[in-house]
Amino acid sequence: KEAFPAGILYFHVHNPIIKSDQLLHDEKEAERKLLEQFKMSGLLLGDVEAIRLMDTQMEEGKWSLIVPAQITKKGAIHAKSSVVSEENFWHLRRHIRHLFQMIGMQIIDGIVDVAPYKLKEQTPCEFCAFKPVCQFDESFPNNRYRLLVPQENHEIVQKLSEGKDFDE
């Protein structure tokens, strides 16, 4: 049987400090608080079995401490879980592969412009460690943000299923 990914997840590697208003005497409670600090973000395949395999200690009716999902007491995926159908997951993978190929070709062609995005008032420059290298400054004529338009998840899924790019 062909393997299929069950999610696209981001794991923040850091050395967290457990914050608590009271002294933690219970080892399980301390472990739970530590796990909360490492919870992954991303998108999961909307498959109950796959989600349960990702977090074998998840209790029904409670949010996973590891992945962005919850299995309800009735055994269904909670509506606010970060999941997508297998078909839409495939569309997303196709789109990402296309982007990687396009970016790779641009790099080969020598196109390496500094072109950060701006979504509402957020930019990646706020957190970037390479500011001194790229020297992006909006006051220079050729330094402009790529303005991203906020979209609902269902709009993005619709565009992906239609094979559209996001600037169409």
C-alpha positions as CSV (number, residue, x, y, z in Angstrom):
1,K,0.0,0.0,0.0
2,E,1.3,3.5,-0.9
3,A,2.2,5.7,2.1
4,F,0.4,9.0,2.4
5,P,1.4,11.8,4.8
6,A,-0.8,12.3,7.8
7,G,0.1,15.9,8.3
8,I,2.3,18.9,7.8
9,L,3.5,20.0,11.2
10,Y,5.9,22.6,12.6
11,F,7.8,21.8,15.7
12,H,9.4,24.7,17.5
13,V,12.7,23.6,19.0
14,H,13.4,25.6,22.1
15,N,14.3,25.2,25.8
16,P,11.0,26.2,27.5
17,I,10.5,27.4,31.0
18,I,7.4,26.0,32.7
19,K,5.4,28.9,34.1
20,S,3.0,28.2,36.9
21,D,1.3,30.3,39.6
22,Q,1.9,27.5,42.1
23,L,4.6,25.0,43.0
24,L,4.2,21.8,40.9
25,H,4.4,18.8,43.1
26,D,2.8,16.4,40.7
27,E,5.2,15.1,38.1
28,K,2.3,14.4,35.6
29,E,1.1,18.0,35.8
30,A,4.7,19.2,35.2
31,E,5.0,16.9,32.2
32,R,1.6,18.2,30.8
33,K,2.8,21.8,31.2
34,L,6.0,20.9,29.4
35,L,4.2,19.1,26.6
36,E,2.0,22.2,26.1
37,Q,5.2,24.2,25.3
38,F,6.1,21.8,22.5
39,K,2.6,21.4,20.9
40,M,3.0,21.4,17.1
41,S,1.1,23.6,14.8
42,G,0.2,22.8,11.2
43,L,-2.4,20.8,9.2
44,L,-3.5,17.2,9.7
45,L,-5.2,14.8,7.5
46,G,-8.8,14.5,8.7
47,D,-8.5,10.9,9.7
48,V,-9.4,9.9,13.3
49,E,-7.1,6.9,13.3
50,A,-4.1,8.9,12.1
51,I,-4.7,11.6,14.7
52,R,-5.0,9.0,17.5
53,L,-1.7,7.4,16.3
54,M,0.0,10.8,16.5
55,D,-1.1,11.2,20.1
56,T,-1.7,7.9,21.7
57,Q,-2.4,9.6,25.1
58,M,-5.1,12.0,23.8
59,E,-8.3,11.7,25.8
60,E,-11.6,12.0,24.0
61,G,-13.2,15.3,24.5
62,K,-9.9,17.0,25.3
63,W,-7.4,18.8,23.0
64,S,-4.2,16.9,22.1
65,L,-1.1,18.2,23.9
66,I,0.9,17.3,20.8
67,V,-1.0,18.0,17.6
68,P,-3.7,20.7,16.8
69,A,-6.7,18.4,17.0
70,Q,-9.4,17.0,19.3
71,I,-11.4,13.8,19.1
72,T,-14.9,14.4,20.6
73,K,-16.5,12.0,23.1
74,K,-18.5,10.7,20.1
75,G,-15.3,9.8,18.3
76,A,-15.4,12.5,15.7
77,I,-12.9,15.2,14.9
78,H,-13.7,18.5,16.6
79,A,-14.8,21.2,14.2
80,K,-12.0,23.6,15.3
81,S,-9.2,21.0,14.7
82,S,-6.7,21.9,12.1
83,V,-7.6,19.2,9.6
84,V,-8.3,18.8,5.9
85,S,-9.7,16.0,3.7
86,E,-7.4,13.6,1.8
87,E,-8.4,15.2,-1.5
88,N,-7.7,18.8,-0.3
89,F,-4.4,17.6,1.3
90,W,-3.4,16.3,-2.1
91,H,-4.3,19.7,-3.7
92,L,-2.2,21.4,-1.1
93,R,0.8,19.1,-1.7
94,R,0.5,19.7,-5.5
95,H,0.5,23.4,-5.0
96,I,3.5,23.4,-2.6
97,R,5.4,21.2,-5.0
98,H,4.7,23.7,-7.8
99,L,5.9,26.5,-5.6
100,F,9.1,24.7,-4.8
101,Q,9.8,24.0,-8.5
102,M,9.0,27.6,-9.4
103,I,11.3,29.0,-6.7
104,G,14.1,26.6,-7.6
105,M,13.9,27.7,-11.3
106,Q,14.0,31.4,-10.2
107,I,17.1,30.7,-8.1
108,I,18.8,28.9,-11.1
109,D,17.8,31.9,-13.2
110,G,19.5,34.2,-10.7
111,I,16.4,35.8,-9.4
112,V,17.0,36.2,-5.7
113,D,15.2,39.4,-4.9
114,V,14.5,40.4,-1.3
115,A,10.7,40.3,-1.4
116,P,9.2,39.8,2.1
117,Y,5.4,39.6,2.4
118,K,3.1,41.8,4.4
119,L,-0.2,40.4,5.7
120,K,-2.3,43.1,7.3
121,E,0.4,44.7,9.5
122,Q,2.6,41.6,10.0
123,T,5.8,40.9,8.2
124,P,8.5,38.2,8.6
125,C,11.0,40.9,9.0
126,E,9.9,41.4,12.6
127,F,11.5,38.1,13.5
128,C,14.2,37.7,10.9
129,A,17.8,37.3,12.0
130,F,19.1,38.3,8.6
131,K,18.0,41.9,8.5
132,P,21.6,43.1,8.5
133,V,22.3,40.9,5.4
134,C,19.3,41.7,3.2
135,Q,19.1,45.3,4.3
136,F,15.4,45.5,3.3
137,D,14.2,49.0,3.8
138,E,10.8,50.2,2.4
139,S,12.2,53.7,2.0
140,F,14.4,52.4,-1.0
141,P,12.5,52.5,-4.3
142,N,13.0,48.8,-5.2
143,N,12.1,47.5,-1.7
144,R,8.4,46.8,-1.6
145,Y,6.4,44.2,0.4
146,R,4.4,41.5,-1.5
147,L,1.0,42.3,-0.1
148,L,-1.0,39.2,0.8
149,V,-4.8,39.4,1.0
150,P,-6.3,37.7,4.0
151,Q,-8.4,34.7,3.0
152,E,-10.6,32.2,4.7
153,N,-9.5,28.6,4.8
154,H,-12.4,27.5,2.7
155,E,-11.5,30.1,0.0
156,I,-7.9,28.8,-0.1
157,V,-9.1,25.2,-0.3
158,Q,-11.5,26.1,-3.2
159,K,-8.7,27.8,-5.1
160,L,-6.4,24.8,-4.6
161,S,-9.1,22.3,-5.8
162,E,-9.6,24.5,-8.9
163,G,-5.8,24.5,-9.5
164,K,-5.7,28.3,-9.2
165,D,-2.7,30.3,-8.1
166,F,-3.3,32.8,-5.3
167,D,-2.8,35.8,-7.4
168,E,-5.6,34.8,-9.8
